[in-house]
Amino acid sequence: MASSDSAPEVTAEVPEPIAATSRDADSSPLVRIRSLLPGLARAEQRVAKVVLDDPSTVARRSITEVALAANTSETTVTRFCKAIGVGGYPQLRIALAADTARTEARSSRNLGGEIALNDDLASVVSKVSYADARAVEETAEQLEVGVLERVIDLVANAGRVDVYGVAASALVAIDLQQKLHRIGRISFAWSDTHVMLTSAAVLGEGDVAIGISHTGATTDTVEALRVAREHGAQTVALTNFPRSPITEVADQVLTTAARETTFRSGATASRIAQLTVIDCLFIGVAQRHMDESVNALDATRDAVGAHRLGVRPDGRRRPRETGK
């Protein structure tokens, strides 16, 4: 999968398979497979491709048929099942059948495919909106609420919050900074490598550094988070892949569930998924300081009020304030 970030990538050793959590049991197995795909062994990746290409058919196939389709052994299929946290092949079939039923219940149209050269604009709009909606839904389904709550506590009590991201992820970082500033929290967003590292070097105990990277393998962001951690700051990673290098330098890991297709370099669905997590984080922090947040929002709204045209959303002009 290509990266939404433009900087070079780093690699990491493949860790041991992780166990499924209760949250995993409620989320789509396809979401889990996509997120763990880069860390699987090559033969297991072939099994993953067979499953992702046609999950409803795999749900009806025997383990022997899947092994043949993936040009591997039944043992590898079983190992793949354990690697993604479903225990064994029978459990995988059940999970895929349930996920297929949920997907069919959501929509009778197949809008999840690639955007083709001959697609008309209406089809493009349908496919893009479907992919964005699914990215939000699947991100919410797999998001670990306990981890999110710990991150909210860290940010709400931080002396300073620095957010790192490059390319498309930098836009998400700026969005978080703007939101935190509006409720009176000290925050900065950095995308230049040298400035990111400088920022990280002056953070310390009581500060929080947040690194945003879809792939979790962008060297600039990973290095900045590592330096921030070395200097005593609490570190948070927001990534689509829970086994990616950035998670090795993060105290807390928040994950998205975005699948990119033809226009992956445009970072479309991944950006929407990241913003979903950012919005949840922001609201949680605002709740921790409700009175202060409301007062800050009122103050910032009043500060920019004079720079808005005096018209209502319906186009009618607002009555002039008389001060009486």
N, C-alpha and C positions, 0 to 999 in steps of 0.2 A: 504494500500500500504506500502511495506517495505521501509526502509530508505536507501539512498546511503551512509549514514554516520554511523559509528559504535558506537557512543556514545549514552547514554540513552536519552529518549525524555521527553519533558514536554508538558503539555496540556494547552489549553486556553479556555476561555468562548466563546461560539458561538455568533458572532456578528449578528446584523440585516442584512437582505438581502441587497445587494448592487445593485445600478442601473446600467444598461448597459451603456457603453460609445459608442461614435461613432466608436471607434476602435473595440469594441466588436461586433458591427453590421457586420463588415467585416470579423471577424474571425469565425472559426468553433465552433458551439455550443457544439460539443463533447469536444473540448479543454477546454472550459469554465466549462463544467460539471466535467471533470476529475480534474481540478484545485480546484474546490470548494467542491468536494466530501467529504473530511474529516470533513468539517464544517457543513454539512447538518444534519438535524434530521434523526433518524434511518429509519422512514417510507419514508422520501424523498430519502434516500440512496437506498432503494429498487426500487423506481421509476427510479433513476439514473442508476441502474444496468440493468433494463429492456431496457432503452434507449441505453445505451452503448453496450449491447450485440447484439442488432439488430436495429440500427437506421433507416434503410430503411423500415423495417416492421412497426415500430412505426409511421413513417410518413404517413402510410396508415390506421392506427388504430384510432378508436374513443377514447375519453377520458375514457369512461366506460371500454373498453377492456384493456387499459393500467393500469387502477386502479385494475382490476381483476388480471392481470398478476403480479402486484406488491403486491398483497394481502393488498390493502389499499383503501382509498376512493377517489372519484373524487376531493374533496376539497384538499386533500393532493397533488394530481397531479398538481392542479392549484397553490398551495403554492410552490411546487417545481419549476414550471415555473417562478414564480416571484423571487424566490431565486437565480436563475441562470441568471436573467436579461432579459428574453424574453417576459415578460408581461403576456402571457396566453398560453393555450394549442394550439389554432389555429396558433399562431406565432411560437410555437415550431415545429409544423408539417411542416410549410413552411421552417423554417431554416434547419430542418433535410433533407427535400427533396432536397433543394439546395445544401447542403453539400454532400449528396449522389451522386448527379450529378457531382459535382466537383471531387469527389474521383474516380468515374468510368471513368471520362475523363482522369485522370492522369495515371491510370493503369488498364488494363483489367484482371490482375492477383491479387488474394488475397494473399498478402504477409505480411499482418499485424498481422497474428495470432501467437499463441505460437509456440515455437520451440519444436517439438515433438521428442520423443526418437528415432523414426525410420526415421527421416529426414536425407537424405544424405547430404554430405558436400556442394554440390551445392545449395541445398535448404536453408541451414543455411546461406551461403553467401548472397543469395538473400533476406532472411528475415532480416538479420542484416543490410544490406545496405539500405533496404527499410525503416526500423525503424529509422535509423540514419538520412536519408534524410528527412523523415516526421518530425522528431524532429526539424530539422533546419528550415524547411518550416513553420511549425505551430508556432514555437517560433517567427519567423520573422513576421508572420501574426498578432499575438496578442501583440507584444511588443509595449508599449506606447512610441512613439518617443519623446513626450514632457518630460516624466520622464527621458528617456535616456539623453536628452539634458541637463537637470538640473544636472544629475550625472556627465556628461562630464565637465560641468562648474566647479563643485565642485572639481573634481580630477585635472583638468588643473590648478586650482589656489591654490591647497592645498600645505601647507608647507611639509606635509608628509602624505603618504597613507599607512595604515596598513590593511592587508587582512587576514581574519580569515576563516578557514575551516578545517574539520577533515576528515580522510579517503579519499574517492574519491574526495570530495570537496577540500581537501588540495592540490591535484594535479592541480586543476583549479586555486586556489589561487597562487600557485607558478608560473603558466603560466602568470598570470596578473602581478605579481611582476617583472618577467623577462622582459616582454614587456615594462613596465613603466621604468625600469632601462635603457633599451636600448635607450630611448629617453631623458634620463637625469632627470627623475622624481624620487624623493626619495620615495622608497616604500619597505615594508617588508611583508613577508608572514609568518604566524605563525599557527602551528597546535597543539602544546602542550598546554594543558589547562592553566597551571600556567604561561607560557610565554605569552599566549594570554591575560590573565588578567593583567599581569604586563605591557604589551604593552599598553593596553587600559587605564590603570591608569595614564600614563604619556602623553597621548594625550591631546590636548586642542583646543581652538578656532583657526580656520584656518587649522586644520588637518581633515582627513577623514578616517573613519573606514568602511570597507566593509566586511560583513558577507555572506558567501556562504554556503547554505544548501538546498539540494533538498526538503526535507520535511519541512524545516523551523522550526523544532522542536528539533534540536540538542542542548542540554543544554549548552555545552561548547561554541558554537558559539553565541547562544542567550545571554548568560551571558556576554561574552566579548563585544558584541555590546552594551549591556545595560550600562556597566561600561564606555565605551568610550563616550557614549552619556552624562552620568552624569558628565563627566569631560570636556564637552564643544565641543567635536568633532562632526562633521556632520556624520550621520550614513546611510549606504546604505545596503539593503538586496537584495540578489539574490536567489530566491526560486521558486519552481514550484507551490506553493500554496499561493495565495494572502491573505488568512485569517489565516495563520499559526502564531504561537507565535513570530517568529522573526520579523514579520511586526509591532508588537507593540512597538519595540525598534528601529525602522528604520525611519529616516526622509524621505527617498526615497526608493521605492520598485520596483525592476526590476523582471519580471517573465519569466520563461521558460515554454515550453509546451512539456514535454517529457512523453511518456508512456512506462513503463517498464513491461516486461512479465516474462517468465520463469526464466531468469538469472538476476532478479532485483538486487540481492546482488552484481553483477558485475558492477553496475552503468554504463551501456553502453550508452543508448540513453540520459540519463540525463546529462552525462558528455559532450556529443557533443552539447547539447542544451546550457549548461552553457558556453562552449567555444565560441559558436556563439555570445552570448551577450558580453562576454569579448572582442572578436575581434572588435565588433562594438564600444565598449567603448574605446578601445585602439586607433583605427583609429580616433575617434572623438577628443580625447585628443591630438593626434599628429597633427591634423589639426589646433588646437588652437595655437600651437607653431611650425608652419611648418618649418621655417628656422632652428630653434634650433633642432628640431627633425631630420631633414635631416642630419645636421652636426653631431649629436650624433650617428645616425645610421652608417654614414661613419666612424666615429672614432672607434666605437665598432667593425665594420667589419674589419678594418685595424688591430685592436689590436689582433684579433684571426686569422688573415690571415696566419701567420707563422705556425699555428698548423693544417693547412689543407694540404693534399697531393697535389703535383703539377700536378694534372691531371684534364682534362676537364670532364664534365658529360658524354661525349661519350667515355671516356676511353683513349683518346689520351693525351699525356703529354703536359702541357703548356710550352711555351718557357720561359727560365730562364730570369728573369729581369736583365738587364745589367746596368741600371742606366744612360744610355745615351739617 
